[in-house]
Amino acid sequence: MASFASSSVAASCVRRACFSPRVATCRALSTRPAPRSDFATQPRKLSALIPNVPRLAPSTFSWANQRYSTSHGSNPSKVDMKNKDAAKVDGNKVHLRWIDGTTSRFHSFWLRDHCHCPECYHTVTKQRLVNTFKLPRTISPKSVTATDTGLDIVWDHENHKSHYPYSWLNNHSYDPKINDPYKPEGAPKITWDKSIASHLPEVTFKDVMESDKGLAAWLNNIHVYGFSFVSGVPVSTEATEELAKRISFIRETHYGGFWDFTSDLGHGDTAYTDLALGAHTDTTYFTDPVGLQMFHLLHHDGEGGHNLLVDGFHCAKILKEKYPNSYKTLSEIGVPAHSAGDASTHIVPSPRHNPILNHDSATKALVQVRFNNDDRSTLDHLEAEQVDAFYEALFDWNRVLTHEQNLLWTKFQPGRVLIFDNWRCLHGRSAFTGKRRMCGAYTNWDDYRSRWRTLNTSAEQLAEEL
């Protein structure tokens, strides 16, 4: 052992088995019919669509695992055990030299604060037990030992003993950053336009309800494409509700929990009418908009009522390329929203104004589209010089959203459920006649992502990321 002493330490495929993994790519808007892409004309294996996908057996490969794997040389979690200085203290930091010559430097206080021994970290709840504020800010190692499995430190405060696995130290190295702490989870998202209609992501009700593998495939579809169909669903509210609960509990709102509705204006919202609805996301008036939305047509004896889906991330990509100033405007100027159709309801979000295009503050990646022009409140918060810029950007956004190439129209059918990511996909419908009975539900974003994560990543990997 190298030591130092001191007195001062893939789930399975994301579509049904018979699918042809071809995808639509971002196309520039044009008045001419868009040419078919390579993906639309040449069936290819999924691993060929996404660069650097490891060729692992379906039973061992997980899309989510991609975030948690390291790329630090061929043996990322090992130090040079032959080097007596592999682990040493230098001032208020502990230095750890990896086998490829890279040296990670950790502040002593940071290491002590992140001790995961049973006394400092609850092994079941994964919550911290250590009282950070009772640790001396000048804490220092009495000894540092590089063992076969990790770094052992005895501290000068209370002779506390800590063990840090090399894999954990490697994953969380911040000086230097060996792994990207902001690396997206899972497979890259695949954006699409209407050409995806010939190869829609779909799973079966039987697979989802009978195995976690089927459930994982369903949630992977949503992760990658933003939506998925489920076929073979019994035409009943009971079966549909059980399908929704396979992911998580149903989110209650002022519309209730699980919905069973017709166009009777049961609530003060145009969704409860037979009117056409343009592409929009739901619950822009909530501080935390719903994550997933599910629809199941139970009965329709009239005409019309076709369903519209638009990939908001695909449209945002086009907007950024064609109208960069408008993209910037819609990313910066907040829009107020409200829900006030029922006598006992007056919902507005906090903060009151939120941009249409919302980004991760660290990576600047687009994470949420939040747009419903019908639920928009009065724009009296705008500065005079912002008014024209906002409306110009809004018109550019609408121009992209309503371009025929970006509109995926499908027809609801009893027995076939649609679920989609409300933070990414906009939805709408054509007007209809006759009696139309629908059911469905909302799911929280965080609960959906938690279910997806635990189905696709081992408990050990998830714990190491914390």
GUTOR-471822 format. One line per field, with one value per residue (C-alpha): residue number from 1; x, z, y. Coordinates in steps of 0.02 Angstrom, whole numbers, plus 50000, padded with zeros to 5 digits. Last residue first. Example, Ala and Ser with C-alpha at 12.3 -4.5 7.8 and 13.67 -1.06 7.14 Angstrom:
BEGIN
i: (2;1)
x: (50684;50615)
z: (50357;50390)
y: (49947;49775)
//
This chain:
BEGIN
i: (466;465;464;463;462;461;460;459;458;457;456;455;454;453;452;451;450;449;448;447;446;445;444;443;442;441;440;439;438;437;436;435;434;433;432;431;430;429;428;427;426;425;424;423;422;421;420;419;418;417;416;415;414;413;412;411;410;409;408;407;406;405;404;403;402;401;400;399;398;397;396;395;394;393;392;391;390;389;388;387;386;385;384;383;382;381;380;379;378;377;376;375;374;373;372;371;370;369;368;367;366;365;364;363;362;361;360;359;358;357;356;355;354;353;352;351;350;349;348;347;346;345;344;343;342;341;340;339;338;337;336;335;334;333;332;331;330;329;328;327;326;325;324;323;322;321;320;319;318;317;316;315;314;313;312;311;310;309;308;307;306;305;304;303;302;301;300;299;298;297;296;295;294;293;292;291;290;289;288;287;286;285;284;283;282;281;280;279;278;277;276;275;274;273;272;271;270;269;268;267;266;265;264;263;262;261;260;259;258;257;256;255;254;253;252;251;250;249;248;247;246;245;244;243;242;241;240;239;238;237;236;235;234;233;232;231;230;229;228;227;226;225;224;223;222;221;220;219;218;217;216;215;214;213;212;211;210;209;208;207;206;205;204;203;202;201;200;199;198;197;196;195;194;193;192;191;190;189;188;187;186;185;184;183;182;181;180;179;178;177;176;175;174;173;172;171;170;169;168;167;166;165;164;163;162;161;160;159;158;157;156;155;154;153;152;151;150;149;148;147;146;145;144;143;142;141;140;139;138;137;136;135;134;133;132;131;130;129;128;127;126;125;124;123;122;121;120;119;118;117;116;115;114;113;112;111;110;109;108;107;106;105;104;103;102;101;100;99;98;97;96;95;94;93;92;91;90;89;88;87;86;85;84;83;82;81;80;79;78;77;76;75;74;73;72;71;70;69;68;67;66;65;64;63;62;61;60;59;58;57;56;55;54;53;52;51;50;49;48;47;46;45;44;43;42;41;40;39;38;37;36;35;34;33;32;31;30;29;28;27;26;25;24;23;22;21;20;19;18;17;16;15;14;13;12;11;10;9;8;7;6;5;4;3;2;1)
x: (48763;48830;48897;48723;48653;48788;48763;48574;48597;48536;48394;48240;48297;48323;48159;48062;48154;48126;47939;47932;48029;47915;47753;47625;47460;47312;47196;47020;46925;46743;46690;46508;46482;46580;46763;46885;47067;47184;47333;47497;47667;47807;47955;47909;47742;47833;47707;47588;47469;47358;47291;47141;47012;47092;47158;47201;47375;47442;47627;47654;47833;47830;47669;47748;47639;47773;47902;47791;47726;47902;47936;47774;47823;47995;47920;47797;47936;48047;47903;47860;48035;48078;47925;47974;47864;47772;47603;47596;47420;47402;47442;47331;47279;47458;47513;47701;47826;47964;48084;48263;48360;48546;48635;48748;48747;48583;48489;48376;48195;48114;47942;48012;47927;47836;47742;47883;47786;47645;47465;47308;47138;47013;46851;46741;46822;46900;47044;47204;47345;47503;47635;47775;47957;48078;48248;48235;48099;48210;48364;48269;48200;48375;48433;48296;48343;48461;48387;48210;48253;48325;48174;48062;48153;48148;47961;47923;47746;47600;47423;47277;47132;46964;46869;46705;46576;46540;46693;46726;46865;47004;47155;47267;47421;47519;47693;47791;47661;47715;47800;47755;47591;47515;47603;47491;47487;47599;47528;47495;47329;47163;47010;46845;46740;46745;46823;46999;46936;46946;46817;46787;46646;46632;46534;46659;46684;46786;46861;47013;47127;47167;47055;47049;47111;47266;47310;47464;47444;47561;47706;47752;47639;47509;47471;47441;47329;47227;47209;47153;47021;46959;46918;46960;47088;47258;47326;47444;47545;47606;47761;47818;47969;48076;48224;48157;47979;48039;48152;48000;47912;48068;48091;47910;47935;48093;48002;47885;47702;47613;47727;47743;47556;47512;47621;47757;47765;47883;47808;47889;47793;47734;47915;47908;47807;47960;48086;48215;48315;48369;48542;48540;48542;48581;48660;48839;48836;48963;49082;49212;49395;49364;49537;49521;49338;49357;49183;49187;49367;49342;49188;49279;49427;49318;49335;49356;49346;49408;49373;49516;49404;49472;49646;49568;49614;49600;49584;49582;49511;49499;49678;49730;49802;49831;49817;49861;49829;49721;49675;49528;49555;49370;49336;49181;49030;48947;48950;48848;48870;48710;48692;48549;48556;48398;48466;48653;48631;48790;48908;48910;48879;49037;49002;49125;49084;49116;49282;49333;49278;49372;49531;49517;49537;49671;49666;49830;49834;49982;49885;49885;49798;49889;49788;49829;49747;49728;49752;49940;49996;49943;49990;49920;50014;50174;50240;50215;50196;50010;49984;49802;49656;49476;49493;49573;49577;49597;49476;49318;49194;49021;48882;48802;48802;48715;48549;48547;48567;48659;48665;48512;48517;48694;48824;48886;48939;48855;48995;48889;48699;48615;48731;48691;48507;48537;48500;48355;48404;48272;48206;48370;48461;48341;48193;48191;48080;47935;47962;47905;48056;48095;48266;48260;48305;48318;48185;48223;48243;48248;48135;48017;47974;48037;47945;48052;48185;48287;48334;48402;48516;49654;49947;50056;50075;50077;50071;50035;50055;50000)
z: (49746;49585;49676;49740;49564;49505;49650;49630;49451;49310;49185;49291;49430;49307;49214;49377;49444;49281;49288;49470;49433;49289;49384;49294;49219;49175;49042;48984;48829;48774;48610;48564;48392;48294;48297;48287;48253;48397;48492;48569;48605;48647;48757;48936;48915;48876;48790;48816;48685;48719;48587;48635;48565;48420;48412;48238;48206;48142;48161;48114;48083;47893;47887;47968;48117;48250;48142;48096;48274;48339;48210;48261;48445;48406;48314;48455;48584;48485;48456;48641;48714;48686;48787;48934;48955;49118;49044;48943;48994;49030;48915;48932;48749;48688;48775;48778;48903;48814;48938;48950;48818;48856;48934;49025;49196;49199;49110;48986;48969;48804;48825;48964;49134;49217;49383;49478;49548;49438;49424;49470;49500;49529;49629;49490;49360;49205;49295;49240;49216;49121;49121;48991;49036;48913;48907;48808;48693;48652;48619;48501;48414;48390;48321;48189;48063;48164;48337;48271;48186;48348;48444;48321;48350;48538;48529;48436;48376;48406;48337;48368;48248;48322;48159;48133;48251;48356;48469;48615;48737;48669;48783;48825;48939;48989;49063;49160;49231;49242;49406;49448;49363;49236;49090;49135;48966;48815;48655;48471;48417;48482;48372;48465;48529;48709;48872;48813;48796;48985;49115;49177;49139;48977;48904;48775;48862;49012;49114;49201;49330;49465;49472;49351;49490;49489;49556;49485;49460;49560;49464;49304;49314;49385;49209;49148;49298;49254;49075;49129;49246;49123;48998;48820;48862;48799;48653;48593;48692;48596;48640;48660;48686;48562;48669;48847;48799;48705;48852;48966;48861;48847;49036;49063;48950;49044;49208;49155;49145;49131;49002;48895;48896;48854;48700;48649;48518;48441;48275;48115;47965;48060;48097;47935;48026;48109;48230;48365;48437;48618;48654;48753;48941;49061;49002;49057;49184;49305;49157;49214;49253;49321;49381;49519;49532;49550;49581;49466;49507;49693;49685;49578;49696;49845;49988;50165;50318;50497;50632;50752;50844;50733;50667;50532;50484;50297;50191;50002;49895;49848;49845;49982;49967;50145;50213;50393;50521;50393;50420;50488;50482;50453;50611;50586;50692;50549;50430;50549;50473;50447;50259;50174;50066;50154;50175;50204;50309;50291;50426;50553;50418;50326;50176;50213;50105;50234;50275;50092;50068;50226;50161;49992;49853;49719;49578;49492;49316;49282;49195;49354;49452;49576;49727;49813;49978;50008;50150;50129;50022;50090;49996;49899;49752;49835;49871;49687;49661;49698;49546;49571;49502;49465;49281;49216;49027;49038;49126;49025;49165;49159;49255;49117;48993;49119;49075;48906;48988;48919;49017;48959;48786;48759;48739;48584;48660;48582;48519;48398;48397;48234;48202;48370;48324;48174;48007;47886;47740;47667;47816;47909;47754;47744;47629;47538;47609;47498;47435;47532;47644;47828;47867;47921;48090;48077;48064;48129;48068;48190;48096;48226;48244;48421;48492;48521;48640;48624;48792;48917;48882;50264;50552;50618;50450;50380;50196;50119;49965;50000)
y: (50562;50484;50332;50291;50289;50172;50053;50055;49999;50110;50089;50056;50173;50316;50300;50294;50447;50540;50507;50561;50721;50769;50742;50634;50695;50585;50518;50485;50535;50525;50603;50628;50700;50828;50873;51018;50973;50938;51006;50951;51026;50907;50952;50992;50903;50740;50627;50481;50414;50263;50143;50036;50156;50249;50426;50484;50552;50718;50757;50939;50997;50987;51088;51239;51286;51281;51369;51516;51523;51546;51682;51768;51760;51830;51979;52002;52005;52123;52244;52251;52251;52436;52489;52379;52227;52197;52242;52082;52032;51846;51700;51547;51544;51568;51410;51388;51320;51226;51149;51086;51184;51167;51316;51192;51275;51373;51233;51321;51376;51426;51507;51617;51626;51772;51762;51680;51595;51534;51597;51501;51580;51441;51436;51506;51394;51472;51559;51474;51599;51640;51777;51771;51799;51878;51792;51630;51698;51847;51739;51626;51780;51849;51681;51672;51537;51428;51460;51443;51278;51208;51272;51180;51016;51042;51081;50920;50947;50829;50850;50733;50716;50762;50753;50660;50587;50432;50442;50325;50279;50389;50373;50521;50533;50688;50687;50818;50938;51120;51169;51349;51310;51431;51346;51200;51113;51137;51208;51170;51244;51181;51152;51169;51023;51088;51027;51067;51246;51264;51314;51137;51017;51114;50968;50907;50740;50685;50545;50617;50535;50662;50815;50962;51077;50967;50794;50710;50523;50412;50341;50251;50098;50218;50279;50101;50065;50220;50160;49988;50059;50191;50056;50008;49875;49936;49837;49972;50098;50251;50348;50528;50641;50546;50490;50503;50456;50303;50261;50266;50134;50025;50034;49981;49831;49782;49810;49671;49625;49792;49871;49714;49680;49860;49850;49971;50109;50235;50289;50227;50297;50451;50499;50597;50730;50806;50734;50765;50622;50647;50580;50418;50425;50565;50725;50760;50901;50829;50801;50676;50709;50883;50935;50984;50932;50743;50673;50522;50483;50499;50386;50256;50263;50218;50345;50275;50387;50366;50496;50525;50650;50789;50749;50641;50463;50439;50282;50304;50167;49985;49920;50042;50218;50277;50454;50492;50628;50715;50898;50998;51186;51224;51124;51014;51061;51155;51008;50900;50727;50629;50653;50564;50407;50343;50167;50189;50345;50448;50513;50371;50241;50302;50413;50554;50704;50841;50759;50763;50943;50996;50917;51003;50876;50877;50750;50705;50634;50518;50379;50273;50409;50521;50576;50740;50788;50974;51097;51104;50958;50790;50634;50487;50411;50473;50298;50257;50071;50084;50196;50236;50140;50192;50236;50077;50099;50288;50404;50378;50351;50272;50359;50460;50317;50205;50287;50201;50033;49884;49722;49625;49702;49632;49766;49854;50019;50171;50283;50383;50366;50315;50168;50091;50099;49988;50065;50075;50186;50301;50399;50403;50459;50605;50621;50786;50922;50970;51148;51299;51276;51265;51193;51013;50940;50752;50621;50450;50274;50133;50012;49945;49761;49740;49888;50041;50097;49937;49866;49949;50010;50655;50900;50765;50683;50507;50455;50286;50178;50000)
//
